[in-house]
């Protein structure tokens, strides 16, 4: 079955309005950011995601790019939808 563009839009809107799916994505992205912070992994770029340091102080170190966060979030949404 082939989805029309409107079907795809409706599907994405449904995901975007599903708080449980968005929370699953947020948690996975945050877990990855914590892992990167703990391993002292950074990403050399102008824009991206950061996470506070262990002690709660601000950090300006970019840990991952938005494309990586999107990928992690989408994979988490897929996992959650399979349940």
N, C-alpha and C positions, 0 to 999 in steps of 0.2 A: 504494500500500500504506500503510495506516494503522498506525502503531506504537501498541501498548498502553502504558500507563504503566509496566508491568514491563519492556517492551522498551526504553523510554527510560531507565529506571533502570539496566538492564544495560549499555546503551550508554555512559552517563555513567560508570559504575563502571569499564568497560574503559578509557576515556580517563584516568580518575583513577589507574589502575594502570599506565599506559604511560609509562615513564620518558623515552622519546624525545620523545613529544608534550609532556610537561610541561616538558622541557628547552627545546624549541622555544618554548614559551610564555614561559618564564622569560627566555630570551635577548631576545625581542622587547620584553618589558616593561622589561628593564634597558636596552636600546638607547634606548627612548623616554624613560626617566628621565634617561639621560645627555644626550640631545638637549635635554630641558627644562632640565636643569641648565646646560648650556653656553650656552643661549639666555637663561638667567636667568628662565625662566618659573616662576611659582608659582601655587598655587591657594588661594584664601581659603576655608578650611574648617577644621573642628576635627580631622578625622581624614583620613589619607591616606598615600600612599607618599612616602618621602624617599630621597635617595641622598647618599652622602658627597661632600664637595667634592673638587676636583682634587687637592689635597694629602693627601687621605685623612682630613682632619678631619671630625668629626661635623657634620651639618647638621640643623637643626630646621625647615627650609623644606619645606612640603608641595608636592610637584611635581605629583601627580595623585591623583584620587580612586580608590577601589577599583573603582568601576563602569567607569572608563576602563581600568584595568589588566585587568579581566575581559574587556572587549571586545577589547583588544589581544591578550590571551592566547588567547581563543577564535579570533580571526582567524588567529593563528599556528598553532594546532592544525589548523584547516581547511586552511591552506596545506600543512602537513606531511602531512596525510592524502591530499592530492591527488597527492603525489609517487609 
